[in-house]
């Protein structure tokens, strides 16, 4: 039997592979119906599966997809009995983004309930404090 950490890693890696393959059913799999995503481009927040799906239409309109378009690295996972989170770096055509994913366990399956994608502002344009 696989551990929760291995199951979560498989969910994340399968999701990223589906993005590279432009496999919409694979992208949407393993998500909760009430999922929420915070993204880099507008809309900054998407709630529910329909809104989430529409963000991928936008992604593919401006991204050719394929190899190198959605690679995960530095995956770190922390899992409890029914909730977990994972952090990673996702590289989209050479541009690294931060990724945080919140998951909930339903039965024996881990489902993505929250995605947060963020991009660091270049140092020369970062707001002054």
C-alpha positions in Angstrom: 0.0 0.0 0.0 1.3 3.4 -0.9 1.7 6.1 1.7 -0.3 9.3 1.6 2.8 11.2 0.5 3.3 8.9 -2.5 -0.4 9.1 -3.4 -0.3 12.9 -3.4 2.9 13.0 -5.4 1.3 10.7 -8.0 -1.8 13.1 -8.1 0.5 16.1 -8.7 2.7 14.4 -11.3 -0.3 13.0 -13.1 -1.9 16.5 -13.2 1.3 18.0 -14.6 1.5 15.3 -17.2 -2.1 15.9 -18.2 -1.3 19.6 -18.7 1.6 18.8 -20.9 -0.5 16.4 -22.9 -3.4 18.9 -23.2 -5.6 16.2 -21.6 -8.5 18.2 -20.1 -10.1 15.2 -18.4 -6.8 14.4 -16.8 -6.3 18.0 -15.7 -9.7 18.1 -14.1 -9.4 14.7 -12.4 -8.6 14.5 -8.7 -10.0 17.9 -7.9 -12.9 18.7 -5.6 -16.0 20.3 -7.2 -15.7 23.3 -4.9 -12.0 23.9 -5.6 -10.5 27.4 -5.5 -7.5 28.6 -7.5 -5.5 31.8 -7.2 -3.6 32.3 -10.4 -1.0 34.7 -11.9 -3.1 36.1 -14.9 -6.6 37.3 -14.6 -8.9 36.0 -13.2 -6.9 36.0 -10.1 -9.4 33.8 -8.3 -11.5 31.0 -9.8 -14.1 29.1 -7.8 -15.6 25.7 -8.8 -14.8 23.3 -11.6 -16.3 25.3 -14.4 -14.3 28.4 -13.7 -11.2 26.3 -13.2 -11.7 24.6 -16.6 -12.0 28.0 -18.3 -8.6 29.0 -16.9 -7.1 26.2 -18.9 -8.7 27.4 -22.1 -6.9 30.7 -21.5 -3.6 28.9 -20.7 -3.7 27.0 -23.9 -4.6 30.0 -26.0 -1.3 31.6 -25.0 0.8 28.5 -24.5 1.6 25.8 -27.0 1.9 23.1 -24.3 4.0 20.1 -24.9 7.3 19.1 -23.2 8.8 21.7 -20.9 5.6 23.6 -20.5 4.6 22.4 -17.0 7.4 20.7 -15.2 7.3 20.3 -11.4 10.4 20.3 -9.2 11.2 20.7 -5.5 8.0 19.0 -4.5 7.5 19.0 -0.7 4.4 17.4 0.8 3.0 17.5 4.3 0.0 15.2 5.0 -2.3 14.7 7.9 -5.2 12.3 8.2 -7.6 14.2 6.0 -5.9 17.3 4.7 -2.5 18.0 3.1 -0.5 20.6 1.3 2.3 20.5 -1.2 4.6 23.1 -2.5 6.6 23.0 -5.7 8.2 25.0 -8.4 6.4 24.7 -11.7 8.4 25.8 -14.8 6.4 27.1 -17.8 8.7 27.5 -20.8 11.7 28.5 -18.7 9.8 30.7 -16.3 9.6 29.4 -12.7 6.4 29.9 -10.7 5.6 29.0 -7.1 2.9 26.4 -6.6 1.0 25.6 -3.4 -1.7 22.9 -3.5 -4.1 22.1 -0.7 -5.7 18.6 -0.8 -8.5 16.9 1.1 -8.8 13.1 1.5 -12.1 11.6 0.3 -12.2 7.9 1.2 -8.8 6.6 0.1 -8.2 9.3 -2.5 -6.5 12.6 -2.3 -8.2 15.5 -4.2 -6.9 18.9 -5.0 -9.1 21.5 -3.2 -6.9 24.6 -3.7 -4.2 25.7 -6.1 -2.2 28.9 -5.6 0.2 29.9 -8.4 2.5 32.9 -7.9 5.3 34.7 -9.7 7.9 36.7 -8.0 8.3 40.3 -9.2 11.8 41.1 -10.6 13.9 42.8 -8.0 14.1 46.1 -9.9 10.3 46.3 -10.0 9.4 45.0 -6.5 7.4 47.4 -4.4 9.4 49.4 -1.9 8.7 48.8 1.8 
